[in-house]
Structures are given as structure tokens and as C-alpha cells.
Amino acid sequence: MAVRLEALRQAGGVNSIDNFARSWQRAAGFYEITPVRPSFRLADDDEIPSSGYDEEDGGDMDNTPKGHRSMLRHALRRESQTPGGDDEAIDDDVSIAPTMATENDPLMRSTHTQDENIFTIEPSLQSPFGGSYGSTWGSLSARVNESSMRHAGRLFRQQQQRTVNAAIAGVTAAQEDDKANAPLLVRQIEEEDGKVVNVVVGQSTLPQTVCNSVNTLIGVGILALPLAMNYSGWVLGLLFFVFAALTTCYTAKLLAKCADVDGSLITFADLAFVSFGPWARVGVSILFILELLGACVALVVLFADSLSALLPQAGLSLDAWKMLFGVILIPLCFVPLRWLSYTSILGIVACLGIVLAVISDGLIQPAGLPGSLWQPAPTHLWPQHWAALPISWGIMMAPWGGHSVFPNIYRDMRHPYKYHKAVNISYSFTFTLDLAMAVAGFLMFGTNVKDEITRNILLSTAGSADPVTGLAQQSAYPPALSAIIVVALAVIPLTKAPLNARPIYSTLELTLGLSPQVMGVVPGTHGLSGLTRGLLRLLVRTACCAAFVVVASLIPDFDRLMSLIGAVACFAICLILPCAFHLRLFWKELTPWRKAGDWALIVVSTVLALVATAFTCAPRDALGLD
């Protein structure tokens, strides 16, 4: 049976299920948030994917970048320089990647690498009899006899040996942990002038790239789009929805253009680093953390709202359902990424299933009953409450928040020249799905649409009372479709929450020195046993899950959460920063009209983000929404 399952995973060749999962692992690694984690390794010749093996292409096309400008190397060189010191930290003629083809050597050296001899004994202390103890430290030999010096030397060597053993154990654990991360392959190539450069070997095919892009774009934000249409009305809602789709599609292609200036630029944070310096990398990491935190909290709220609407007879409050999900999430945080990647495709299937089920319910529901597409509910062209219009901006931006991993996806493509085609296909599919949900949900329930369209379906299925008349709502929704919605609503949080939470607790573990990658580097963690480290890691991940539940209890409105994610993170990551990178890296090459267009997009996006954030944080009764 194991052989049959393995054959099923490998079926399809280059586009097998196993390769799809590995492709998503490389895309969802969030290496910029956890830079200590080795995310790259040098590729052997037999690991380089052959273009002829890709059945989606008719011929071989060289996709090796030419004419590298080495901008990342220059930026790292400037950062490593000190006044009056040597300028030998990074040489333009030397590759950034380690010269030895090891499995876990990072392409970009971090501030704590083995090259700094963290765990090696100082040369002056390697003598078994103390060596420079009497010469370097002056009067030390005058107060200590020879036997004491020998004993001190033995104790020092024993202590250093224990430290080295702990470091080796940490590196071994890091290697085992990183095997689940499907690192990007980096190959060293010597150019005609003798310069050795690093080229990322793309492994993902066009279908895998499209799948990764769609999986990044489609999320739970789609459930709040009908409410956004209710807040904005048909005219302004559709106009802004088209604006969000077109502009984010444009900036997704800008990220690839910016990454092409140097073959060593891999992640979104790399682009920020070469454009605006090291502090930009820190700011980008903070934005990513906020976006992932908001996504995890939104999944907790979605799980609680859905189960509460489906099972009102259970007698559990919303906070109780949220705590239950937090308890379920704790063991899922320890599932390796390689297993979570196999379930990532379920996110697309679940969202597609919800959209089809909602539209089918609207077509099945007879005219005259709430939630029917044959007799739509009353709608409006313009906003009924203009104060709620800025909230809809954040909600409509939330589904397009995939730019944080687009540079990874582009760099991992087997044929990068197909990136624009992949983006067009991904955005066409996502736009069609999101628009169908927004239009159908608004037509079915009109002004009575809730923050999650599925709550309207589940409450009608459960026979809840109408909030206006107090009478039980009649429904002809088939139980089978409601079951599909329930299963999909359970699958989405359980598969996406561990993926979204993983970079958060990984960053905390790296900072606290609990991760195997930094074992022995953080002073406060010296001497901790493996059991103690495991218990502390369990405590950190439990605390993260508890924090998600607490924030979900403090912000219980799903629409407000999605609006905050869109206003705070998506406007910055998807529109403002890509345009800023483009202007910074190509200022001398851009036409005046292109510069004016990018600046206009930055200014408009900044104003919309600030206004949307302010109105989203305002009390609901002050906006007239209650």
C-alpha cells in the first residue's frame, strides 16, 4: 500500500502531487521573516530540472539571468563596512553563497554564522598548558602554578567541547527541520569574464505557479465581499473592486521586474533591502507579521461564527467556540510544513466549493423566499451610509494580499518568461470567483447580508428567527449543499491557520533562542536540555494560539478584521511598496508619465489606507452601522 501511495503522489511527472506540494512549500516559506533559517542550498548538476522534461513547453529556452548588477551584494557590502576597517566583507567577484555545496548553507550570510567561529576555540587558548595564559594576561602566571594551569586548560577544553557538541546537535536538528522546507536550489555559474554568480534554479512549472498564486490570493476574505458591496453600493463597489484587481495585478508584475535587476534577489524583503536599506527589511517583516496575525484571528472568528450559526442548540457562546478552535490549533502547530503543504490545495477547493454552493442555493431557493436569485433582495446603487464606504475599501483589498510571496514564486519558476502569463491566469480566475461571490451574495440578501455570507445560509438552514419580524425564516436550501459549506468552512481554518501561524511562532523561537538554528548563540539558552527546550517551544506556540483567541474576542467582527488587514497591510504590501521599489530601482530609465503614474498610485493608496484604517477603528454606532 505504501508503494501504491507513493506512486499516486508521483503520478503526473513534473506536475505530480508531490511536486505541487514542494512548490507550495518553497512559496510559503516566508524566509524574510525568519532569515536565520537556511532557505537555499547549492544544486548538483543532476538536480537541475531539464526544460525538455516539462511537457508544457515545446522547446528549450534559456532562462538564466544575464548581466547581473549585483545590487544585493553591493548593499550587503555597504552594510558590512565600518569606518577605517577593511572592505573585504563581501567581494563583488565572490559569490554570496558558501563555496562548499552543503545542504544548509544560506545564500545570504546572517549575523550569526559559523564563519564567525562562534563555537571554535580561540587560537591563544588551544595550548594544553594554557599557552598565552602567562604572556597575554600579564601577572596571571605569577599567581597560578603549573598544575593549576593544566587543570584550568582541561576545564576550559571540556566546557568548549560541550558547547561544540551542543552546536553540532543544534545544526543536526536544524538540518532535519530544514529538510521539510523544500529549499530553493542555487547554482554557481562562472560568466565569460570569470566572475562567479549565483543563479536560482527554478523548479516550478506554469501549472504549479498558477496554483501557488491562486492559493495565495484566495482566502476567507471572499466571504465578506457581499457585505462590502452593501457598504459601497453597486456603482462605487464595482469601480473600486476593478481598481483593486487591476492595480495589484500591475504591481505583481512590477515585483518581477524589480527582481530581475539581480539574480540574488529572492524575496520581498530583499527588494526592500536593496531599495531602502536594512531598516526597510525590518519594516517589511513587521508588516508581514501583522498581516499573518490578522489572518489567524480572522480564521478563529470565522470558525466560531460558522459553528455557532450551524449548532445553536449546542449552547456554546462565541468565545467558547473560539477557545475550542485555539485548543485544536495547538497540536496542528507542530505538524511539519511538508504535510501541511499537501492540504494547501484544499484551500482552493474549499473556497471554490463555497462559491458554487452559495450560488446553487440562490438558484434553488424559490422566488419569494429570502436568499433567492430569482427574486433578488432590495439593493442600492449608492452607499446608504457614506461613513461605511471606507470600510469597504479595506474589505475589497484583503483578497489581493498575495504580494508577499510573489517574488518567491517568480524566482522559483522553471521558465520565468511565463510569469506574466501565470499572473494573468491567476488574476482572471480569482477575479471571476470573487466577483461572482460579491454579486450573488448581495443579490440574494441585499441589505440584510451579514459579515460572512455563509452565516446567512447556515442561519436559514437552521431555521433561525428573522431579526425584523421575529418569525422563523423559511428555507428550501438542500441539506447537502449546507453540509458542503460546513465542511469547507471547517477545512479552511484547519488548513490555513497552521500555515499562517508558523512564521509567527518561528520568529519568536528564533528570537528567544529556542530554535535549533540558533542553539548556543543566544546566551540565555546555554545549558538547556532538549526536554526544557521542547517545553518552552510548546509554551510559545500555546501562547500564540491563546493570543489569537484573545484578539478574536476583542475584535469579534469579521468585516472589521478583514478591513484592517486590507487597510493596514494590503495597501502597503500590494500597492505602495512595489511602486516605491520600481521608482527607486528604475528612476533613470522611467519615462515622466510612468513616474507620474507610480507616484499617483502611491499617493492615492496612502490616502485610502489612512482613511480606511481610521473609519474601521471608529465605533460602529458613530458610523451609523448599528
N, C-alpha and C positions, 0 to 999 in steps of 0.2 A: 504493500500500500504506500509506503514511503517513496518507493521508486516511481509509482504512478503519480503521486502528488508532485514530486519533483519534475516529472515530465510535463505535467499540466502547467507548472509555473514557468517552464522554459519554452512552452509551445508558442510559436509565433516568431521565433528567432530574435531579431534585433528589437522587435516590438512585443516581446513577451511580457507577461505579468510581472515577472521578477525584474526586468529592466525598467518597466514603468515605475515600480516601487523604488528602485535605486535612483531613478531620475528625480523622483519627488524628494527623496532624502537629500540629494545634493541641492535642490532648490530651497528646501525648507530648513536648512541648517542654521540660518541666522548667525553666520560666522562673525559678522561685525559686532554683535553683542557679546560674544564670548571669544575674543581674539586669541586667548591663550590656547584654545583647542586647536590642535593641528588639523587644518581643513584641506591641506593639499599634500600630495606626495608625487615624487618623480615617477614617470611612467616608463616601463620597459617597452622595448620595441614590439613585443608580442601583444601588448595591451592596447596599442594604438588601434582604434576602430578603423576598419577599411571602408572607404567610400563605396567600393563595389559591393560590400555586404549589405548596404542599405537598399532595400528593394524599392524604396520610394523614389529613387533617383535613376536617371537614365545614364549618367556618366559620372566621371570623377572630376571634381572641381577642387582646386587647392584653396583651402580656407585658412592658411597660415598667415597671420598678420605680417605685413612688411613695413619696414621703415619705422620701427618703434622710436618714440620720442623719449622713453624712459622717464616720464614725468613723475611716477611714483618713486623711482629710485632717486631722482633729484630732490623730491620733497623729503624723503627719509634722510638723505644726506644732509640737507639743510637743518633738519631737526636734531640730528646727532652731533652737529658741530658745536664746539664750545670755544669761547674766546681764548685765543692763544694755544689751542690744542691742535692735535693732528687732524687732518682732513682725510683720514683713511678708513672711516667707519664703513662707508659704502662706496665702492668704486663703480663708475659707470660701465667699466669694461668687465665687471664681475657680476655674475648672476646673483640676484637676491636669494634665490633658493639655495639650500645647502648643497655642497658639491657631491656629497655622498647620497646615493639613492636609497635612503631609508624610508621605512613605511610611514613614519610620523614626524618627519622634519617639516616645519612650516615654511611656506613660501616667503612670508614676511616675518622677520625675527621680532619677537616680543621683547619686552624689557627684562624678562626673566627666562633666559635660555641657558642651555648647558654650555654655550660658548663662553659664558662669563665665569665658568669654573666655580659655580656655586657650591658644589659638593666635593671639590677636589682639595687636597691638602696643599697649603702654601709651600713653595719650594724651600723656604728657610726653615720649615718645620718638618721636613721629610727625613732628617737625620735621626737614626735611632737613639742617639745620645744628646739630642737637643740641638746640635748644630749651632745656630746663631743665638741660642738662649743666652750665652755668656757674652757674645760680642754685640748683638743688636740691642739688647735690653740693658747694657751697661753693668750695673752692680748686681744683677741677678745672680751671677755665678759666684760672687763673693759671699753671698748669704746662704747658698744651697750647695750641698755636697754632691759628689758624682752619682752616688746611688739614688739620691732623691731626683736627680735629673733624669736618670734612666727610668725611674718609676713614673715620673711626670710624662715622659715621652711615650711610655706604653699606654698610660691612661688616655692621653690625647689621641693616639692612634686608634685605640679601641672606640673612643667616642666618635671619631671621624668615620670609622668603619661602620658603626651602627647607623650613622647618618647616610652613608653611601648605600647601605643595604635598604634603608627606608626609601631613598630616592629611586633605587632600582625597582623596588616593589611598586612605587608610585608610577614610574614610567611604564612598567609592565601593565598595571591596571589601566593606565591611560591608553595604551595601545589596544587592549582588549575593548575598552569603551569606545575608542575611535573606529574600530572595525565596523561598528553599527552605523557610522556616519556617512558611508559612501563618499570618501573624499574626492575632490576634483583631481584629475591627473594633470601633472605639469611636466612638460618635456623641455629639456635644454637643447637649443639649436644654435649652431655656430653659423653666423652670417658670412657673406663674402669677404667682409673686411676683418674677419677674425673675432668679432665680438660675439660673446655667448649671451643669448637672451632666453627668457622663459616664455613658453607658449602653452596656454591651457589647451589640453586635448579635449575637444568636445565629444560627448558620448551620447547626448540625447537626440533622437530623431524628431522630425516635424510633428508626428502624432503625439509623441511624449511631451514636446514643448507646448503644444496646444492644450494638452490635458493638464499640465502643470499651471499654465496661465489661467485656464478656466477655473481650476481648483482654487487658485489664489483669489480670483475675482468674485466668485460666487460664494456667498456666506449667508448668515442669518439676517443680514440687513435687508434682504429681499422681502422679508415678511412685513416690514414697516413701510414699504413703498406705497401701498394704498392709503395709509394714513398721511403720508407726505403729500399725496395728490389732494387729499381732503383739506389739508392746511393751505395749499397753494392755489387750488383751483386748476381747471383744465389748461388754461392758456399759459400762465406762468409756470405751472408744474411741468408741462411737456417741454416748454422752452428751456428751462433750467436743466431738465433731465438730458436733453440732447446736447446742451452746452457741456455738461459734466462728462458725457461719454466722448465727445469729440476732442475736448482739451486733454483729457487723461490719455486718450489714445495717441495724441500728438506727443505728449511728454514721455510716454513709454518708449516711443521711437527715439526721442532725444537722448534717453539714457544709453541706448546702444551706440549712438553717435559719439557721445562723450567717452564711453568705454573704449572706443576704437583708437583713441589717441595713444594708448599704450597697452601692450598685451598683458602687463602685470596688474591692470585694474580689474578687479573681480567683483567686488561688492558695492553696494550703495555707499557704504562708509568710505571706501577707497576713493570714490568720486568726490565726496565731501572733503576728504583729507587733501587731495591734490589741488582742490579748488580754493579752499579757505583755511587750511591748516589743521593742526591736531585738535583744536577745540571744536571744530565742526564735526569731527568724528564722535566726540563725546555728546554733542547735542543731538546728532542723529540717533545714537544709541538710546538716549533718553526718550526721544520721540517713539522709537520702536517699542520700548518698554511700556510707555503709556498706551500705545495702540493695542499691544497684546493684552495688557491688563484690562482695558475696556472690552476687548473681545471675550475674555474669560468671564468677566462679570455679566456681559450680555447673555452668554450661554447659560449661566446659572439662573438668570431671570427667565429666560425662555423655557428652561426645563420646569421651573416652578409654576409659571403661568399655565403651561400646557397641561401638566398633570393635575393642577388644581381645577381647571375647567373640565377636564375629562372625568375626574373622580371626585366630584363634590361630596359624595357620600362617605369618603374616607375620613372626613372631619379634620384634616390637617390644614393648618394655615400656610400661607405663602412662605413664611420664614421657616417653617418645619420642612417644607419641600426643598428649600434652598440648602438647609443643613444636611438633608439626606443626600442631595447631589454632591455636596462637599465631601461627605464620607465615601461616596462611590468614587470620587475623583482621586482620592489619596493613593489607593493601590495602582490606579492607571498611570500615575506619575512615574512609576518605576518600570513601566513597560518599555523595552528598548525601541528606539526610533525605527529600526528596521521592521519591527512588527506593526507599529503604528502606520508606517507608510503603505502597507498593504490595504489598510482600511481607508486610506485617504480618498480612493476612488468612490467610496460610499458616500462621501460628502456631495459630490456632483450628482450621483444617482438619487440621493435623498432630496436635494433641492429640486431637481427635475421632477421627481415624483410628487412633491408638494404642489408645484405649479400645475401639473396636469390634473391632480386630484381636485384642487380648488376650482379650476375651470370646468372640469367634468361635473362637479357639484352644482355649479351655476347653470349648466346646460340641463341637468336632470331636474333641478328644482322647478316645479310648475309656476307659471305666471300667477302673480297674486300673493305668493309667499315670500318672506324675506330671504334675500340671498339668491334671487333668480336672475339669470342673464336675459331671459325672455321678456321680463318687465323690470328694467333697471330701477334702482332706487333713485330718489331725487339727488341730483348733483348740482354743481355750480361752476361757472366759468372763471370767476374771480374769487379770491380768498374771502371767506366770511369774517375772519378775524385777521386783520393785517399784522397784528403782533405775532401771530403764529407762523407767518411766512418765513422768517429767518430759520426757524426750527426745521422747516422742510429742506432748506439748503444743506444742512448737515446730514440729514437722513439720506438725501439723494446722492451725496458724495461718498457715504460709507461703503456702498457696494463696489466702488472703484479703487479701494485701497490695496492694490497689489504691487505697487511700485517698489516696495522694499526688497522684493526678491527678483524683480525683472532683470537687474544686471547679472545675477547668478544664473538665471535661466538663459539669458543670451550667451554668456560666456561658455555655458555647458552645451551649446548646440553643436551637433556634428557638422552642420552646414550653416554658418552664421548668416549667409546671404539670404536665407529663408526666414529670418526673424520678422521682417515686415509682414510677410505673408502669414506667419503664425499669429502676430498681433491682430491683424485684420480678421482672421478667422475667429480668434478668441473673443474679440470685442463684438463681432457680429452675433455670435451665439449668446454671449452674456447680455447684450443689449436687447435682443429679442426676448429672452427669458424674463429679464427684469421688467421690460415694458409690458409684457403680457400679464405678469402678476399685478403691476400697478393699475393697469386699466381695468382688468377683470375684477379685482378686489374693490375698486372704487365704484364700478357699476353695480356690483352685487349688493353692497351695503351702504353706499353713499356716505352721508354724514354720521351714520352710526358705526362706521368701521372702527375697529379697535387698533391698539398699537401693534398687535400681531394679528394678521388676517386669519390665522388658524384658530385663534380664540373664538372668533365669530362662528366658525364651522363647528368647533367642538361644543360650544355652549348651546348651539341649536340642536346638535345631535343629542346632548344630554337632557334637553327639554327644560332649559332654564327659563326663568320668567323674564319677560320683556321689561327693560328698565323704565319705559314710559307708561305702558298700560298696566303692568303688573300681571298680565296674563301669560300663560305658558306659551312659548313660541312653538309654532308648528314647523315641522321639517320633514322633507322627503329625501334627505341625504342618505345614500346607501351606507349601511354599516361597514361594508368592505372598504369604501373609499376613506371613511373616517379611520379605519384601522391602519390604512396605508399612511395617512397623515401622522397618526400617533407613533407608528414605528419610525417614520422618517424624523420626527421631532425628537425621538429618543436617540437615534443614531447620530444625528448631527452634533449634539453636545458631547456625547461619549467619545466620538472620534476626533473632534476638533479641539476640545478643551485640553487634553493632554499635549497636543502639538503646540497650542498657543502658550501653555504654561511652562513648557520645557525651557525656553530661553530665559524665562524669569528666574526660576529656581537654579538654573545652571549658573547664571550670573552671580546670584547670592552665594552659591557654594564656592565659586572661584574667588570671590571677594573675601570670604571667611576662611579660605584655605582648606576647605573640606573636599574639594575635588581632587581626584588622583593626579591631574595635570600639574597641580601646584603643591603637591605634597613636599614638605620640607622647606618651602620658600617663605611662607607666612610664619613669623616667629611664634605666634601664639598657639600654633598647632603642632609644635615639635613634641614628640614623645607620645602622641595619642595612639591608642591601639586601633586595630581595624574595627572592633566592635563599637568603640566610642565614636569613631567617625561615622559608622553606619547609623548609629542612633541620632547623631547630630544632623545627618542628612535627612533622616526621617522627620526630625523635628522641623527642619527648614521647609521641607515640602508640605508637611501638615500645616505649618504656619501660613504658607502661600495659599493653600486651599481655604483655610479659615479667613484669610484676608479677602479672597474673592466673595465669600459668603457675606462677610460684614459689609463690604462695599455694595453688594447687591441688595442688602437690607436697607442701606442708607439711600440708595438711588433705585427705587423699585420700578421706575417707569422705563419700559423697554425703548420707547421712542426717544426719551431724553438721553439714554445711553448711546443709542446709535447716532443721535445728532451731535453729541460731544465727541464721539470717535471721528465723525466726518469733519467737524469744525476744527478740532484741535490738531488731529494727526493727518487726516487725509488731504486737507487743503495744503498743508506744508509739504508732506512727502510726495504727493502726486502732482502738484502744480508749481508751488513756489520754488522748491529746491531744484527740480530738474531744469527749470528755466534759468535759475541762477547759475547752475553748473554750465549750462550752454553758453551763457553770456561771458562767464569767466574764462572758459577754455577756448572759445572761438571768437573773441571780441574783434580781433583784427580781420577776420575772414567774413564776418557777417555784414550783410547789406543794412543800410539805415532802416529799411522797412522791417527787416527781420528783428533788428534790435528793438524797434518800437513795439512790435508785436509781443515779444517776450516780456518787455518791461510792462506793457499794458496788462498782460496776463498775471504778472506778479502783483501789481497794484490792485487789480480787481479781486484777485484771490485773497489777498491780505485783508481787504476791507470786508469781503463776505465772511471770511473766517472769524474776524473780530466781532462783527455784528451777530453772527450765528452763535458764537460762544456766549456772548452777553445775554441774548434772549433765551438761550437754553438754560442758563443758570438762574434766570429770574423765576420768581414764584409763579405757579400756574394760574392762581386766581388773579394775579396782577395782569396777566396776558388775556384774561377772559376765556380761558380754556375749560374752566370748571363749570 
